[in-house]
């Protein structure tokens, strides 16, 4: 694990695989950390790709910014991290909130994005009901901590049947959620409540895009993934069976296969 001071925060990150490999930036969701992508990072690095997996500010080992952190703040952090690493362009992948950060990075810094991987995420702006919910949840996490919330949502983060069938995966996901600083989680929730609509940006994308979704995702169901696919001219979609909101954790081999195929056949062959 590496660390760097940038934009007023300390960011911790993994930089795996050969330095000359095609760079792939993997962005975790809320309320997790970079290890959410560990199965994919290992597989991609082993296949010769350079994998950069950061802890977003407020998550994992990275520094916490209290108050509100917008998706644009996260995106600018990641552009600065790429600058530090000397990476001009990367394949940018994100899950859930991480997918929205990837869309924001494409919107703000399109020259840094070689291709997109959008997993279990959605493109429209937050609704008024959603804004109120995220701000209430931020208040709750600050008052109560992460434990109760983590226990409540584990059956939605993973497909409910996988919580029982995959106890080690469930414990790993619960561990990440419980270890998150409530101030970091709350700040991201307040920022995410103000997220813009990414549909116009996506419709203008002229680069390869892979859309991944768990077949039984209840947060961002297959219909949300199909809506993104229909917007993007050069999109490929992979529905991962027997998975919920975190298919990379629930069915890592299937997600790895989809990623490796996309990188080899849709990205590496294009300038």
C-alpha positions, 0 to 999 in steps of 0.5 A, a space after each residue: 500500500 502506498 500513500 500520497 498527500 494531495 488536495 488536502 487529504 492523504 490518499 492510500 492506494 495499491 499500485 499493482 502489476 507491471 508499471 508498463 501495463 495498460 493502466 486500470 483504475 478501480 473505484 470502490 463504492 460506499 461504504 467500502 474500501 479498495 479491497 472490495 476490488 481485490 479479486 479483480 485487482 489480483 486477476 488483472 495484475 496477473 494478466 499484465 495490467 497495471 492496477 491502481 486501486 485507491 481508498 477514496 477520501 473518507 474510506 479505508 486508510 485515507 484521510 477523512 474530510 468532514 461535512 460534504 464531499 462531492 462526487 467532483 471532489 472524488 473525481 479530482 482526487 483521482 485525476 491528481 492521483 493519476 498525475 502523481 503516478 504519471 498515468 496519462 489515460 486509464 481504463 476507469 472502473 467503478 461500482 455503485 457510488 464508484 461508478 458514479 465517480 467514474 462517470 464524473 471523471 469522464 465528465 470532468 476529465 474525459 482526456 484521462 479516461 481510455 474506457 469505462 467499466 460501470 458496475 451496479 450503478 445508475 446515471 440519473 441525478 438524485 431525486 428529492 426523496 433520495 436527497 432527503 434519505 441520504 441526508 437522514 442516513 448521514 445524520 444517523 451514521 454520525 449519531 449511531 456509527 456504522 454497525 447497525 446500518 451494516 447489519 441492515 443492508 448486508 442482505 441488499 449489498 449481497 444477494 440475500 441468498 449469498 449472505 447465507 451461502 457465502 458467509 466468508 464473503 458476507 463477513 468481508 463485506 460487513 468488515 469493510 462497512 463497519 470499519 468505515 469512519 462515519 464522518 467519511 461516510 456521512 460526507 460522501 452521502 451528503 455529496 452524493 445527494 447532490 449528484 448531477 444527471 450523467 445521461 447526456 455525458 454518457 450519450 456523448 461517450 465515444 469510447 468502449 464501455 463495459 456495464 456489469 450488473 448482478 442479476 439480483 441487484 435490488 439497489 440498481 437492478 438490471 433495468 438501470 444497467 440496460 438504461 445506461 447500455 441504451 445511452 452509450 453507443 459503444 457499450 457491452 453489458 454483462 449480467 452476472 448470475 447469482 449476484 446482487 449489488 457487489 458481483 465482483 465479491 459474490 461471483 469474482 470469477 465471472 466478473 474477472 472473465 468479463 473484465 479480461 475479455 473487455 480489456 483484451 478485445 475492446 480496449 487493448 486493440 484501440 488507441 
